[in-house]
Amino acid sequence: MRHINRLGLSAATGLAAALCCAPLASAAVSATDPQPTGDKEEVIRLTAVATQATSLDFPAAGPSQGDELIVAGSVLQNSTTVGTYDETCTMTRTGSGDSSTVQCVVTLTLPKGKITVQGTFPITSTGPGDITLAITGGTGVYRTARGYVQAVNTSSTETQVTLHVIH
């Protein structure tokens, strides 16, 4: 379970996470990634800060299928709190050595609605691999949201999150 503890937010999170209603930066749509007329992509850069985390180590002892990490925290933009996130990650695969795969589900709660995020990513002895998760929907102004989230853990409690929200 040691390496799932290193996850911190990871997704998200997210999602996690995945995320905000503070000022948003608009990005140009790439010609290689065409979108239906009327859709726009917003690129949102945030910091997710874990404030609570619980690891559940189910039998067999050590890393095994079903082990979980539950994380809650704050979402910041330019050092200002703009929302919260809630994330659950479940270990779905274990490999040789200290490698595994986790499936994460993240909900970002923001002033103008929620964004949901999910997906899988690998974890090795050096930490999480590529953390790119899908935006699966939302509520409020994000009710038609789709796109993806990229996350980079910068410490055991902080993750830099870039959302590519299409709506």
Disulfide bonds with the S-S distance in Angstrom:
Cys89-Cys104 1.97
